[in-house]
Amino acid sequence: MPLRNIFKNCTYYWGFAAWMAYYINHPLYTPPTYGVQQVKLALAVFVICQLGNFSIHMALRDLRPAGSKTRKIPYPTKNP
């Protein structure tokens, strides 16, 4: 990764974190409408999405064996 990408990535992620922190820590912040139930549902959806992302990373990792230069074509599997 080029060195300039580190600065681009840090600026993007830190800027987004600062933007979110502003609204979360603002004195006029209002909590979620449905309270803890809404937060738990959002967390469950987030975890499911992260598990799907992980499964795709594993599928893409297996397309090229370690130390090999071959490139395989991905085919649909039962992997969600």
BELSULKA-V48220 format. One record per run of one state. SS is the DSSP state (a for helix, b for strand, c for the rest). FROM is the first residue (numbers start at 1). LEN is the number of residues. If there is no record, write none. Layout:
BEGIN
SS_FROM_LEN, SS_FROM_LEN
END
This chain:
BEGIN
c_1_2, a_3_22, c_25_11, a_36_26, c_62_19
END
